[in-house]
Amino acid sequence: MYDDDVGGWGYALMFTGMALIWGLLIVGIILLIRYASHPFPAPPGGPPHRSAEAVLAERFARGEIDEQEYRNRLSILRAGTTP
């Protein structure tokens, strides 16, 4: 009375379902790889602004300028004049 054999529509639905599952799985993996490979965007506004005195102090600490040049430039910065 009941046939245990899957008919033509059963095979078609099974094939469509498997193709859909595999397609979604492949698209998901591709999207995950693309998301993981791109660096996160920088926060808006760029890097924080450093004062001229802070930059001068960093240059002195790295040894790019000597103490006399550091003091001369610092006094010019604090006086607000240019040489």
N, C-alpha and C positions, 0 to 999 in steps of 0.2 A: 504494500500500500504506500509506504513512504520510501522514497529513494534517497540513499545516503550519498549519492554522487552529487558533486557541485556542478551546477549547470554553467552555461556560457556567461550569464550575468554575474554569477558568483566569481568566476575567474577574472572578469573585467573589473569588478569592484575590488578584488584582492590586489590586482596589478595596480590599479589607480591609487589605492591606499598606500601600498608599499612605495610607489614612485613619489607620492606626496611626502611621506615620512622621510625618505632618503633625501629628497630635494630640500626640505626644511632643515634637516640635519646638516647638510653640506653648506647651505646658505648661513646657518648659524655659526658654523666653524669659521667660515670666511669672514663674517662680520666680527667675530671675536678676535681673530688674528689681526684684522685691520685696526680694531680699537686698541689692542694691546701694543701694536707697533708704532702708533703715532704718539709723540710726546704731548703731554698735557699743555694746553695753552697758558701763556704767562698771565698773571693777574693784570687787569686793566690799570693803566697809569704808569707802567714801566717800573724800573727799579727805584727804590726810595732815594730821595734827594739828600746828598751829603753836603755839609757846609764846606766852604773853601778851607777853613781852619782844620777840619777833620782830614781832608785830602792832604793838606800840607803836613800834618802830623804823621800820616801814614807814609808819605814819601820819606820823611826824616827817620821813621822807625825802620824802613826798609834799607836805609843807607844811601838813598839816591841823592840826598843833599846833606851838606854838613851843618853843624850847629850854627855857624855864623849866618849862612844863607837862610836857614830856618828862622832865626830870630829876625833877620832883616825883612823877610817876606811876611812874617807874622805881624811885625809892627806896621808894615804897609797896609795889610789887610785890616787891622784894627783902626788905623787912622782913616781909612776910606779913601786914600789917594793912590795914584798910580805913579811909578817911577818916571 
